[in-house]
Amino acid sequence: MPSNHKLDNIHIAVASGSIRHRKYLQNIMQGIGLKIVINEPLSEQFFRKLDSTFPDVILLDIDENTHDDSGLLDRLLDDVDIPVIFNDISALTHNQQGEQSRWYAKLLLKIAELTGRPEWEALDLSKVLADTPSGKVAKVRSSNASQDLARNVWVLGASLGGPEMLTKFLMAVPEDLPVAFILAQHLGENFMALLAEQLDRMTSFTVMPAEEGHVLCHQQVVIVPVDRRLTINPIGALELQPLDVPARYSPSIDLAAGDIGLRYGNKAGMIIFSGMGDDAAMGAKKMREVGGQVWAQEAQSCVVSAMPDNLRLRGLVNVSATPVEMAKMLSTYYSSERSENY
């Protein structure tokens, strides 16, 4: 770790709508020697303080309830010259072994990149991360790693409370699992790229927004856009098409699950996490009709269980479990000779 005198002159502005999150960030960053010059919600007052405090970096705490005014977010991203780091603080509150050490290191490396401190980037962080569980410290994307064309594709559907549950699930999924995920998370368009960045940091899988022509491979998570229909053509490439009819929910889990089920048949599946509403019901029905699996988060572990509960009431669910349990069961599912066990 760099010595404190190298950190003392780094000024951080924290934008978060949660008092609890702001206090947590204050304690963490002061503990590693960073100076917090602003720590409050993203607001007009926040922008006024930027002009007088001159922070080196803005740390934007993201979750689906943190920043309700998309105009303020657009202004921050488009009009402010200060580098912005995106973080979902909820990922740090699970008290998992090594989680804070990993977050410290990644934060420092990101600040090094944005503020031009190459001596930090050259640090050996192995000691900092020594207590992190096997292999989940950092994503290693070797150029020699096999990139198998996706044969097994699962839709992950989530709404309120979803980002936290998806983080738990993806962190528990084995990095060599022969599966690709299509993620349909109800979230504002402005947050989709931020969600991809956050999840990409937290999992060994590669997480990315959907891109036209991208060939889907195992160990990838592609995020469905709000305003496009995502399909996968016969050679495995993503196609993004205009929505014929505006969806009630954006992005539509029903639409994503129906299209993936039609394309992959019994090699497809879907997992529905915490959320409100009845999106996913029609998609689950179509998934079952083609022989695909439908799994749902059990109610007690959800922030809001309405969406998975709706599937259970309709008799569409093969498995109900917590996010971590479903990750482990998915590994067993693909290591078993008889997937009918699930």
C-alpha positions as CSV (number, residue, x, y, z in Angstrom):
1,M,0.0,0.0,0.0
2,P,1.3,3.5,-0.6
3,S,2.3,5.4,2.4
4,N,-0.1,7.9,3.9
5,H,1.8,11.0,2.8
6,K,1.1,10.0,-0.8
7,L,-2.6,9.9,-0.1
8,D,-2.9,13.1,2.0
9,N,-3.1,15.4,-1.0
10,I,-5.9,13.4,-2.7
11,H,-9.3,15.1,-2.3
12,I,-12.4,13.1,-2.9
13,A,-16.0,14.3,-3.4
14,V,-18.6,11.7,-2.5
15,A,-22.1,11.9,-4.0
16,S,-24.6,9.5,-2.4
17,G,-28.3,9.8,-1.5
18,S,-27.9,7.5,1.5
19,I,-26.8,8.8,4.9
20,R,-25.7,5.3,5.9
21,H,-23.6,4.9,2.7
22,R,-22.0,8.3,3.1
23,K,-20.9,7.5,6.6
24,Y,-19.6,4.1,5.5
25,L,-17.6,5.7,2.7
26,Q,-16.3,8.4,5.0
27,N,-14.9,5.9,7.5
28,I,-13.4,3.6,4.8
29,M,-11.6,6.4,2.8
30,Q,-10.4,8.3,5.8
31,G,-9.1,5.0,7.1
32,I,-6.8,4.7,4.1
33,G,-5.7,8.4,4.2
34,L,-7.9,10.0,1.6
35,K,-9.4,13.4,2.3
36,I,-13.2,13.8,1.9
37,V,-14.0,17.3,0.8
38,I,-17.7,16.8,0.0
39,N,-20.0,14.1,1.2
40,E,-23.7,14.6,0.4
41,P,-26.4,13.8,-2.2
42,L,-26.0,14.8,-5.8
43,S,-27.7,18.2,-5.9
44,E,-27.3,21.9,-6.9
45,Q,-25.4,22.4,-3.6
46,F,-23.0,19.6,-4.5
47,F,-22.2,21.3,-7.8
48,R,-21.6,24.7,-6.1
49,K,-19.2,23.0,-3.6
50,L,-17.2,21.5,-6.5
51,D,-16.2,25.0,-7.5
52,S,-14.7,25.8,-4.1
53,T,-13.3,22.5,-2.9
54,F,-11.4,21.4,-6.1
55,P,-11.6,17.6,-5.6
56,D,-9.3,15.3,-7.6
57,V,-12.0,12.6,-8.0
58,I,-15.7,12.3,-7.6
59,L,-16.9,9.0,-6.1
60,L,-20.5,8.4,-7.3
61,D,-22.4,5.9,-5.2
62,I,-24.9,4.1,-7.4
63,D,-27.9,2.1,-6.8
64,E,-31.4,2.3,-8.3
65,N,-32.6,4.7,-5.6
66,T,-29.6,6.9,-5.1
67,H,-29.9,9.5,-7.8
68,D,-33.5,10.2,-8.9
69,D,-32.8,13.3,-11.0
70,S,-31.3,12.0,-14.3
71,G,-30.6,15.7,-15.3
72,L,-28.2,16.0,-12.4
73,L,-26.4,12.8,-13.4
74,D,-26.2,13.9,-17.1
75,R,-24.8,17.3,-15.9
76,L,-22.2,15.5,-13.8
77,L,-21.1,13.2,-16.6
78,D,-21.2,15.8,-19.4
79,D,-20.3,19.2,-17.9
80,V,-17.9,18.4,-15.0
81,D,-14.2,17.9,-15.9
82,I,-13.4,16.0,-12.7
83,P,-12.9,12.2,-13.1
84,V,-15.8,10.1,-11.8
85,I,-15.5,6.7,-10.1
86,F,-18.7,4.7,-9.9
87,N,-19.4,2.4,-6.9
88,D,-22.3,0.5,-5.5
89,I,-21.5,0.7,-1.8
90,S,-24.1,-2.1,-1.0
91,A,-21.5,-4.6,-2.3
92,L,-19.3,-3.7,0.7
93,T,-21.8,-4.2,3.4
94,H,-22.1,-8.0,3.2
95,N,-19.2,-8.5,5.6
96,Q,-17.6,-11.1,3.3
97,Q,-14.0,-12.1,4.0
98,G,-11.5,-10.0,2.1
99,E,-14.2,-7.7,0.5
100,Q,-12.9,-4.4,2.0
101,S,-9.3,-5.3,1.1
102,R,-10.3,-5.9,-2.5
103,W,-12.2,-2.7,-2.6
104,Y,-9.3,-0.7,-1.1
105,A,-6.9,-1.9,-3.8
106,K,-9.3,-1.4,-6.7
107,L,-10.2,2.1,-5.5
108,L,-6.5,3.0,-5.2
109,L,-5.6,1.7,-8.7
110,K,-8.6,3.6,-10.2
111,I,-7.5,6.8,-8.5
112,A,-3.9,6.2,-9.7
113,E,-5.2,5.8,-13.3
114,L,-7.4,8.9,-13.1
115,T,-4.9,11.2,-11.2
116,G,-1.7,10.2,-13.0
117,R,0.2,8.3,-10.2
118,P,2.0,5.5,-12.0
119,E,3.9,4.6,-8.9
120,W,0.7,3.3,-7.4
121,E,-0.1,1.3,-10.5
122,A,3.2,-0.5,-10.2
123,L,2.4,-1.7,-6.6
124,D,2.3,-5.3,-5.8
125,L,-1.1,-5.6,-4.1
126,S,-0.9,-9.3,-3.3
127,K,-0.3,-8.7,0.4
128,V,-3.3,-6.4,0.5
129,L,-5.5,-9.0,-1.1
130,A,-4.0,-12.0,0.6
131,D,-7.1,-12.7,2.7
132,T,-9.5,-12.6,-0.3
133,P,-11.1,-16.0,-1.1
134,S,-9.5,-18.2,-3.8
135,G,-9.3,-16.6,-7.1
136,K,-11.9,-13.9,-6.6
137,V,-9.4,-11.1,-5.9
138,A,-9.3,-9.8,-9.4
139,K,-10.4,-10.8,-12.8
140,V,-7.7,-12.3,-15.0
141,R,-8.5,-12.2,-18.6
142,S,-5.7,-14.1,-20.3
143,S,-5.3,-13.9,-24.0
144,N,-4.8,-17.6,-24.0
145,A,-8.1,-18.3,-22.1
146,S,-10.6,-20.3,-24.1
147,Q,-13.5,-18.3,-25.4
148,D,-16.1,-21.0,-26.3
149,L,-19.1,-19.9,-28.3
150,A,-22.0,-19.8,-25.9
151,R,-24.1,-23.0,-25.9
152,N,-25.8,-22.6,-22.6
153,V,-27.4,-19.2,-22.1
154,W,-29.4,-18.0,-19.1
155,V,-31.5,-14.9,-18.6
156,L,-31.0,-13.1,-15.3
157,G,-34.0,-10.9,-14.5
158,A,-34.2,-8.4,-11.6
159,S,-35.9,-5.3,-10.5
160,L,-36.0,-3.6,-7.0
161,G,-33.1,-4.9,-5.0
162,G,-31.6,-6.6,-8.0
163,P,-28.1,-5.1,-8.2
164,E,-27.2,-6.4,-4.7
165,M,-28.6,-9.9,-5.4
166,L,-26.9,-10.1,-8.8
167,T,-23.6,-9.2,-7.1
168,K,-24.0,-12.0,-4.6
169,F,-24.9,-14.4,-7.3
170,L,-22.2,-13.5,-9.8
171,M,-19.5,-13.5,-7.2
172,A,-20.4,-17.1,-6.2
173,V,-20.5,-18.4,-9.8
174,P,-17.4,-20.4,-10.7
175,E,-15.2,-18.6,-13.2
176,D,-15.0,-21.6,-15.5
177,L,-18.7,-22.4,-15.7
178,P,-19.8,-23.1,-19.3
179,V,-22.6,-20.6,-19.4
180,A,-23.3,-17.0,-20.6
181,F,-25.8,-14.7,-19.0
182,I,-28.2,-12.1,-20.5
183,L,-29.1,-9.6,-17.8
184,A,-32.4,-7.7,-17.9
185,Q,-32.4,-5.4,-14.9
186,H,-35.1,-2.8,-14.4
187,L,-33.0,0.3,-14.1
188,G,-32.8,3.8,-15.8
189,E,-30.9,4.0,-19.0
190,N,-28.4,6.3,-17.5
191,F,-27.3,3.6,-15.0
192,M,-26.8,0.7,-17.4
193,A,-23.2,1.4,-18.2
194,L,-22.5,2.0,-14.5
195,L,-24.2,-1.3,-13.6
196,A,-22.0,-3.1,-16.1
197,E,-18.8,-1.5,-14.7
198,Q,-19.8,-2.3,-11.1
199,L,-20.6,-6.0,-11.8
200,D,-17.6,-6.4,-14.0
201,R,-15.4,-5.4,-11.1
202,M,-17.1,-7.8,-8.7
203,T,-17.1,-11.0,-10.8
204,S,-14.7,-13.2,-12.7
205,F,-17.1,-13.1,-15.7
206,T,-16.8,-10.3,-18.2
207,V,-19.8,-8.0,-17.9
208,M,-20.6,-5.6,-20.7
209,P,-23.5,-3.5,-22.2
210,A,-24.9,-5.2,-25.3
211,E,-23.1,-4.3,-28.6
212,E,-24.4,-5.0,-32.1
213,G,-22.4,-7.9,-33.6
214,H,-20.7,-9.1,-30.5
215,V,-20.3,-12.9,-30.5
216,L,-21.6,-14.2,-27.2
217,C,-19.2,-16.6,-25.4
218,H,-19.2,-18.5,-22.2
219,Q,-18.1,-16.6,-19.0
220,Q,-19.8,-13.4,-20.3
221,V,-22.7,-11.3,-19.0
222,V,-24.4,-9.0,-21.5
223,I,-26.8,-6.3,-20.2
224,V,-30.0,-5.8,-22.2
225,P,-30.5,-2.1,-23.2
226,V,-33.6,-0.3,-22.1
227,D,-34.6,0.8,-25.6
228,R,-33.7,-2.1,-27.8
229,R,-34.7,-5.7,-28.3
230,L,-31.7,-8.1,-27.9
231,T,-31.7,-11.3,-30.0
232,I,-28.9,-13.7,-30.9
233,N,-28.6,-14.8,-34.5
234,P,-27.8,-18.3,-35.7
235,I,-24.0,-17.7,-35.6
236,G,-24.1,-16.5,-32.0
237,A,-23.8,-12.7,-32.6
238,L,-26.0,-10.1,-30.8
239,E,-28.5,-8.2,-32.8
240,L,-30.2,-5.0,-31.4
241,Q,-33.5,-4.1,-32.9
242,P,-36.0,-1.3,-32.3
243,L,-38.9,-2.3,-30.0
244,D,-42.1,-2.8,-32.0
245,V,-44.3,-1.9,-29.1
246,P,-43.1,0.0,-26.0
247,A,-42.6,-2.5,-23.1
248,R,-44.4,-2.0,-19.8
249,Y,-41.1,-2.7,-18.1
250,S,-37.7,-1.7,-19.4
251,P,-35.8,-3.7,-20.3
252,S,-38.4,-6.4,-20.6
253,I,-37.6,-9.7,-18.9
254,D,-40.5,-11.3,-20.7
255,L,-39.1,-10.4,-24.1
256,A,-35.5,-11.4,-23.3
257,A,-36.5,-14.7,-21.9
258,G,-38.8,-15.5,-24.8
259,D,-36.2,-14.7,-27.4
260,I,-33.4,-16.6,-25.6
261,G,-35.7,-19.6,-25.0
262,L,-36.6,-19.7,-28.7
263,R,-33.0,-19.5,-29.7
264,Y,-31.4,-22.0,-27.3
265,G,-34.3,-24.3,-26.3
266,N,-33.5,-26.7,-23.5
267,K,-29.9,-25.2,-23.4
268,A,-31.5,-22.0,-22.0
269,G,-32.7,-21.0,-18.6
270,M,-33.7,-18.0,-16.5
271,I,-33.2,-16.9,-12.9
272,I,-35.5,-14.3,-11.4
273,F,-34.2,-12.2,-8.5
274,S,-35.7,-9.6,-6.2
275,G,-38.2,-7.3,-7.7
276,M,-41.8,-5.9,-7.9
277,G,-44.3,-6.4,-10.7
278,D,-45.3,-9.2,-12.9
279,D,-42.6,-9.0,-15.6
280,A,-41.0,-12.5,-16.2
281,A,-44.2,-14.4,-16.0
282,M,-44.8,-14.7,-19.8
283,G,-41.1,-15.2,-20.4
284,A,-41.0,-18.0,-17.8
285,K,-44.0,-19.7,-19.4
286,K,-42.2,-19.6,-22.8
287,M,-39.0,-20.8,-21.3
288,R,-40.7,-23.9,-19.8
289,E,-42.5,-24.6,-23.1
290,V,-39.1,-25.1,-24.9
291,G,-37.6,-27.2,-22.1
292,G,-35.6,-24.5,-20.4
293,Q,-35.1,-24.1,-16.6
294,V,-36.8,-21.4,-14.5
295,W,-35.2,-20.6,-11.1
296,A,-36.3,-17.9,-8.7
297,Q,-34.9,-16.3,-5.6
298,E,-36.6,-17.5,-2.4
299,A,-38.7,-14.9,-0.7
300,Q,-36.9,-14.4,2.6
301,S,-33.7,-13.3,0.9
302,C,-35.3,-10.8,-1.4
303,V,-35.6,-7.1,-0.9
304,V,-39.0,-7.4,-2.5
305,S,-40.3,-10.9,-3.4
306,A,-43.3,-10.0,-5.6
307,M,-41.7,-10.9,-8.9
308,P,-40.3,-14.4,-8.0
309,D,-43.4,-15.1,-5.9
310,N,-45.6,-14.5,-8.9
311,L,-43.7,-17.2,-10.8
312,R,-44.1,-19.6,-7.9
313,L,-47.9,-19.0,-7.7
314,R,-48.1,-19.9,-11.4
315,G,-46.3,-23.1,-10.9
316,L,-43.4,-22.1,-13.3
317,V,-40.4,-22.5,-11.0
318,N,-38.0,-25.5,-11.0
319,V,-35.8,-24.2,-8.1
320,S,-36.2,-21.6,-5.3
321,A,-33.1,-20.6,-3.4
322,T,-30.9,-17.7,-2.3
323,P,-28.6,-16.1,-4.9
324,V,-25.5,-17.8,-3.5
325,E,-27.2,-21.2,-3.3
326,M,-28.4,-20.8,-6.9
327,A,-24.9,-20.1,-8.1
328,K,-23.6,-23.3,-6.4
329,M,-26.6,-25.3,-7.8
330,L,-25.8,-24.0,-11.3
331,S,-22.3,-25.4,-11.0
332,T,-23.7,-28.8,-10.0
333,Y,-26.3,-28.6,-12.8
334,Y,-23.5,-28.4,-15.4
335,S,-21.3,-31.0,-13.7
336,S,-24.1,-33.5,-13.5
337,E,-24.7,-36.1,-16.2
338,R,-28.4,-35.9,-15.6
339,S,-29.5,-32.3,-15.4
340,E,-33.0,-33.6,-14.8
341,N,-32.1,-33.7,-11.1
342,Y,-33.1,-30.0,-11.1
